Amino acid sequence: MLSVDRRGKVLVIKLLGELKEEHLDEAAQLVDEKLTDNEGLPILLDMRRYEGADNLPTLWREFKLVTTYGDRVEKIAVIGALDWQKLATFLVSPFTKAKEKFFEPDEIDDALRWLRAD
């Protein structure tokens, strides 16, 4: 499951539990709606309660989705608690134009400050 919301000028995407393919369709639609009028909006990707994709094709679509939107935004802050989330942030960054940075779960305020900084 996921939710997409705004926190001022920051687009907040929360991934909760196990991600299924239909969640990615929903995510793409919601993000498209939010980015239409605000090209370059920074994204906070909250993965603190994310358990992973339900299968390999979903994981591949998730990667493609991140790289697609990574070219439409300037910065992506990833909040996570697991080593594989940190590694995934590092591995995706060469495939996007966005600056990406990983933050620990207790660093959400730091992540928001980084996203809002010029």
Contacts in CASP RR format, 6 or more apart in sequence:
PFRMAT RR
TARGET T0000
AUTHOR 0000-0000-0000
METHOD contacts of the structure
MODEL  1
MLSVDRRGKVLVIKLLGELKEEHLDEAAQLVDEKLTDNEGLPILLDMRRY
EGADNLPTLWREFKLVTTYGDRVEKIAVIGALDWQKLATFLVSPFTKAKE
KFFEPDEIDDALRWLRAD
1 15 0 8 1.000
1 16 0 8 1.000
1 17 0 8 1.000
1 19 0 8 1.000
1 23 0 8 1.000
2 13 0 8 1.000
2 14 0 8 1.000
2 15 0 8 1.000
2 16 0 8 1.000
2 19 0 8 1.000
2 23 0 8 1.000
2 26 0 8 1.000
2 27 0 8 1.000
3 12 0 8 1.000
3 13 0 8 1.000
3 14 0 8 1.000
3 16 0 8 1.000
4 11 0 8 1.000
4 12 0 8 1.000
4 13 0 8 1.000
4 14 0 8 1.000
4 27 0 8 1.000
4 30 0 8 1.000
4 31 0 8 1.000
4 34 0 8 1.000
5 11 0 8 1.000
5 12 0 8 1.000
5 14 0 8 1.000
6 12 0 8 1.000
6 34 0 8 1.000
7 44 0 8 1.000
7 112 0 8 1.000
9 38 0 8 1.000
9 41 0 8 1.000
9 42 0 8 1.000
9 116 0 8 1.000
10 41 0 8 1.000
10 42 0 8 1.000
10 43 0 8 1.000
10 44 0 8 1.000
10 112 0 8 1.000
10 115 0 8 1.000
10 116 0 8 1.000
11 31 0 8 1.000
11 34 0 8 1.000
11 35 0 8 1.000
11 38 0 8 1.000
11 41 0 8 1.000
11 42 0 8 1.000
11 43 0 8 1.000
11 44 0 8 1.000
11 73 0 8 1.000
12 43 0 8 1.000
12 44 0 8 1.000
12 46 0 8 1.000
13 27 0 8 1.000
13 31 0 8 1.000
13 43 0 8 1.000
13 44 0 8 1.000
13 45 0 8 1.000
13 46 0 8 1.000
14 46 0 8 1.000
14 49 0 8 1.000
15 45 0 8 1.000
15 46 0 8 1.000
15 47 0 8 1.000
15 49 0 8 1.000
15 50 0 8 1.000
15 52 0 8 1.000
16 49 0 8 1.000
16 50 0 8 1.000
17 49 0 8 1.000
17 50 0 8 1.000
17 51 0 8 1.000
17 52 0 8 1.000
18 51 0 8 1.000
18 52 0 8 1.000
18 53 0 8 1.000
18 54 0 8 1.000
19 50 0 8 1.000
19 51 0 8 1.000
19 52 0 8 1.000
19 53 0 8 1.000
19 54 0 8 1.000
19 58 0 8 1.000
19 62 0 8 1.000
20 53 0 8 1.000
20 54 0 8 1.000
20 58 0 8 1.000
21 54 0 8 1.000
21 57 0 8 1.000
21 58 0 8 1.000
21 61 0 8 1.000
24 58 0 8 1.000
24 61 0 8 1.000
24 62 0 8 1.000
24 65 0 8 1.000
27 65 0 8 1.000
28 65 0 8 1.000
31 69 0 8 1.000
34 41 0 8 1.000
35 41 0 8 1.000
35 69 0 8 1.000
35 72 0 8 1.000
35 73 0 8 1.000
39 72 0 8 1.000
40 72 0 8 1.000
40 73 0 8 1.000
40 74 0 8 1.000
41 73 0 8 1.000
42 73 0 8 1.000
42 74 0 8 1.000
42 75 0 8 1.000
42 76 0 8 1.000
42 77 0 8 1.000
42 115 0 8 1.000
42 116 0 8 1.000
43 69 0 8 1.000
43 70 0 8 1.000
43 73 0 8 1.000
43 75 0 8 1.000
43 76 0 8 1.000
43 77 0 8 1.000
43 98 0 8 1.000
43 115 0 8 1.000
44 76 0 8 1.000
44 77 0 8 1.000
44 79 0 8 1.000
44 108 0 8 1.000
44 111 0 8 1.000
44 112 0 8 1.000
44 115 0 8 1.000
45 76 0 8 1.000
45 77 0 8 1.000
45 78 0 8 1.000
45 79 0 8 1.000
46 79 0 8 1.000
46 80 0 8 1.000
46 108 0 8 1.000
47 78 0 8 1.000
47 79 0 8 1.000
47 80 0 8 1.000
47 81 0 8 1.000
47 82 0 8 1.000
47 85 0 8 1.000
48 79 0 8 1.000
48 80 0 8 1.000
48 81 0 8 1.000
48 105 0 8 1.000
50 80 0 8 1.000
50 85 0 8 1.000
52 59 0 8 1.000
53 59 0 8 1.000
53 62 0 8 1.000
63 92 0 8 1.000
66 76 0 8 1.000
66 92 0 8 1.000
66 96 0 8 1.000
67 92 0 8 1.000
67 95 0 8 1.000
67 96 0 8 1.000
69 98 0 8 1.000
70 76 0 8 1.000
70 96 0 8 1.000
70 97 0 8 1.000
70 98 0 8 1.000
71 96 0 8 1.000
71 97 0 8 1.000
71 98 0 8 1.000
73 98 0 8 1.000
74 98 0 8 1.000
74 99 0 8 1.000
75 98 0 8 1.000
75 99 0 8 1.000
75 100 0 8 1.000
75 101 0 8 1.000
75 114 0 8 1.000
75 115 0 8 1.000
76 96 0 8 1.000
76 98 0 8 1.000
76 99 0 8 1.000
76 100 0 8 1.000
76 101 0 8 1.000
77 100 0 8 1.000
77 101 0 8 1.000
77 103 0 8 1.000
77 111 0 8 1.000
77 112 0 8 1.000
77 114 0 8 1.000
77 115 0 8 1.000
78 85 0 8 1.000
78 89 0 8 1.000
78 100 0 8 1.000
78 101 0 8 1.000
78 102 0 8 1.000
78 103 0 8 1.000
79 103 0 8 1.000
79 104 0 8 1.000
79 105 0 8 1.000
79 107 0 8 1.000
79 108 0 8 1.000
79 111 0 8 1.000
80 86 0 8 1.000
80 102 0 8 1.000
80 103 0 8 1.000
80 104 0 8 1.000
80 105 0 8 1.000
81 104 0 8 1.000
81 105 0 8 1.000
85 102 0 8 1.000
86 102 0 8 1.000
89 100 0 8 1.000
89 101 0 8 1.000
89 102 0 8 1.000
90 102 0 8 1.000
92 100 0 8 1.000
93 100 0 8 1.000
101 111 0 8 1.000
101 114 0 8 1.000
103 110 0 8 1.000
103 111 0 8 1.000
103 114 0 8 1.000
END
